[in-house]
Amino acid sequence: MQAEILTIGDEILIGQTINTNAAYIGEELTKIQVAVSRTTVIGDLETAILAEFKRAFESNDIVIVTGGLGPTHDDITKTCIVNFFNTELEMNEDVLQDVRLLFERRGRQMAKINETQALVPKIARVIRNTRGTAPGMWIEKDNKILVSLPGVPFEMKEMMDQEVIPGILRIAGPAGGPAMKIKNLLSTGIAESVLFERLGDLDELLQGSKLAFLPSQFGVKMRITVEEKDEELALNKLSGIEQKIRSHVGRYIYGIENDTLEDVIGRLLTERSLRIAVAESCTGGLVSHRITNVSGSSSYFERAVVSYSNAAKVELLNVNENTIAQYGAVSLEVARQMAEGIKSVSGTDIGLSITGILGPAGATREKPVGLVYIGICNETLCTAKKFQFGEGRILNKDRASQAALEMLRRHLLGIPYDE
């Protein structure tokens, strides 16, 4: 089967909002071997939307549309669907009740305009929205499918997972013929170019399969794509390629698919019954924020101190004033003392610290923008490591937080951090 993804909204078209919906939908369709032929962004203009509906519906088996389902005047997707399929809207009492209950749960008065969100095309099967007010719509005509989903990402994702993907699978049935399998390996702490070199001869490693390198400030995702005669052959080949990759660069691989480094660290700390405290300067609490994004983190995360000023480092973490005067707040020595201090005042098994210059201000010739020191301390060891990142304050915060979490992961696993 072949599909096209249409994203509706001026905010996407002009770059004000990043089109994460298309990325998610494309990835989910690929997993079930639905070929994505194209993704298109359309502004809030009826003539343009109708023209794209016509072209996409004629050229594909499935068209998935996101956006334009809100209650305001610029949300015109339903109107366009009605015109395209020559149908009309009708009130759906189940959806109306869903909308009312949502407002009740939030303790808010429902505006009259929100009732219009329960109006759906007569020919559509409603996809109920448990997390918002706009329902999704599933329409079948001429052995083709058009699905319209809300533009709010977390609402769209739940509908894709719970209704759309299972619905497509029911219609398409088990994939016949060649099988395609994809796996993503997540690495950090190594540059894309170095990763490429360490893998050696890719033709020999892949044997006709594909490997894509997808870098970001958090690391490099390696996407393996294998096509074989049947599923068993594809899975075996995929496993073989993964093992070869891990034999070359395994120490840098922290997870697969949608793992996050904070998830992985949470599991490691839990398995080892260890508790941690964090002292942050340049990242302003981002490391702690990421750790506590994980449900259940209270079992291993004790506290955090954002010691942004020199005085805070001295008063809250017992960093020696003479050390700061001699080496500066951004130094190996201060990072070590910060880690030791937070471990001591919190009584935890591990202290993690970070200090740096993220820019654009505050740099000197000796200490340029992107210079970061990360410290870690346990019962037997107290050490720190120097990192040099690039330009861009917010990017550097992301890079620094990732490096701190990766240093912690390697510490927990006993993997040397020699690079």
Secondary structure, 3 states (H helix, E strand, C coil): CEEEEEEECHHHHCCCCCCHHHHHHHHHHHHCCCEEEEEEEECCCHHHHHHHHHHHHHHCCEEEEECCCCCCCCCCHHHHHHHHHCCCEEECHHHHHHHHHHHHHCCCCCCHHHHHHHEEECCCEEECCCCCCCCEEEEEECCEEEEEECCCHHHHHHHHHHHHHHHHHHHHCCCCCCEEEEEEEEECCCCHHHHHHHCCCHHHHHCCCEEEEEEECCEEEEEEEEEECCHHHHHHHHHHHHHHHHHHHHHHEEEECCCCHHHHHHHHHHHHCCCEEEEECCCCCHHHHHHCCCCCHHHCEEEEEECCCHHHHHHHHCCCHHHHHHHCCCCHHHHHHHHHHHHHHHCCCEEEEEEEECCCCCCCCCCCCCEEEEEEECCCCEEEEEEECCCCHHHHHHHHHHHHHHHHHHHHHCCCCCC
